[in-house]
Amino acid sequence: MARRGPWFWQRGLPDFALVLSMYVAPAQNHVGVFFGRNEKFGATEAWSRLKPFQPAIEDRLKLRPEQSCEGLGINSLWRVNCFAEDNWPAMADWLVTEASRFERAVAEVLGEAGEAGS
């Protein structure tokens, strides 16, 4: 039997020493995006670094309460049947679109605060 995940991918935001983690968690029936950790990019302690900016970032993302998971910092999730092959194209589109939204929100907020390269 094939391994059931979760599986993770990361998109680097080197200007801000951050990484966006995208994941598929079939056992939990959801996919999501959050700020992860990657020492190669200097992306450590992202949650504590982003905490002062969290309200502004979340305001730009306009996430509904059911779209977030407590304990993952700034994040978004979509509850979807990951085993249904018909859902795979929509899941891939959602992950890429959501990661791009997060990237834009962070660039806007941290760019305004002069946090690039910190």
KELO-33697 format. One record per residue (C-alpha): y, z, x; residue in one letter. Coordinates in steps of 0.2 Angstrom, whole numbers, padded with zeros to 4 digits, always signed. Layout:
BEGIN
YZXa ...
REM end
This chain:
BEGIN
+0000+0000+0000m +0017-0005+0006a +0029+0009+0011r +0041+0014-0003r +0057+0017+0006g +0071+0022+0006p +0078+0008+0017w +0095+0008+0025f +0107-0004+0032w +0124-0001+0040q +0140-0010+0041r +0152-0004+0055g +0170-0001+0053l +0175+0000+0072p +0194+0001+0069d +0191+0018+0060f +0175+0024+0070a +0165+0024+0053l +0150+0015+0046v +0145+0012+0028l +0127+0015+0024s +0119+0004+0011m +0102+0010+0004y +0088+0005-0008v +0078+0020-0014a +0064+0013-0025p +0056+0031-0029a +0073+0037-0036q +0077+0020-0045n +0094+0018-0037h +0104+0009-0023v +0119+0015-0015g +0133+0016-0003v +0140+0030+0007f +0148+0034+0024f +0134+0037+0036g +0132+0042+0054r +0130+0031+0070n +0134+0038+0087e +0135+0020+0094k +0151+0017+0084f +0157+0034+0086g +0154+0037+0068a +0151+0056+0068t +0157+0069+0057e +0163+0055+0045a +0163+0067+0029w +0174+0080+0037s +0186+0067+0044r +0187+0058+0028l +0189+0074+0017k +0208+0075+0018p +0208+0056+0012f +0194+0058-0001q +0205+0059-0017p +0215+0044-0012a +0200+0034-0007i +0191+0038-0023e +0206+0034-0033d +0206+0017-0026r +0187+0015-0030l +0189+0021-0048k +0172+0028-0048l +0165+0035-0064r +0156+0053-0062p +0139+0045-0066e +0142+0033-0051q +0141+0046-0038s +0128+0058-0030c +0134+0076-0025e +0131+0080-0007g +0134+0063+0000l +0153+0063+0002g +0162+0048-0004i +0148+0037-0012n +0143+0026-0026s +0126+0023-0033l +0118+0012-0046w +0103+0017-0056r +0092+0002-0057v +0073-0002-0057n +0071-0007-0039c +0053-0013-0041f +0058-0027-0054a +0060-0042-0043e +0072-0050-0056d +0084-0036-0051n +0084-0040-0032w +0098-0053-0032p +0109-0042-0042a +0105-0027-0031m +0109-0037-0016a +0126-0043-0024d +0130-0025-0029w +0127-0018-0012l +0138-0031-0003v +0152-0030-0016t +0152-0011-0016e +0152-0010+0003a +0167-0022+0003s +0176-0011-0010r +0173+0004+0001f +0179-0005+0017e +0195-0011+0008r +0199+0006+0001a +0197+0015+0018v +0207+0002+0027a +0221+0004+0014e +0221+0023+0014v +0218+0026+0033l +0229+0011+0038g +0243+0019+0028e +0240+0036+0036a +0240+0028+0053g +0222+0033+0057e +0215+0017+0065a +0207+0020+0081g +0206+0039+0079s 
REM end
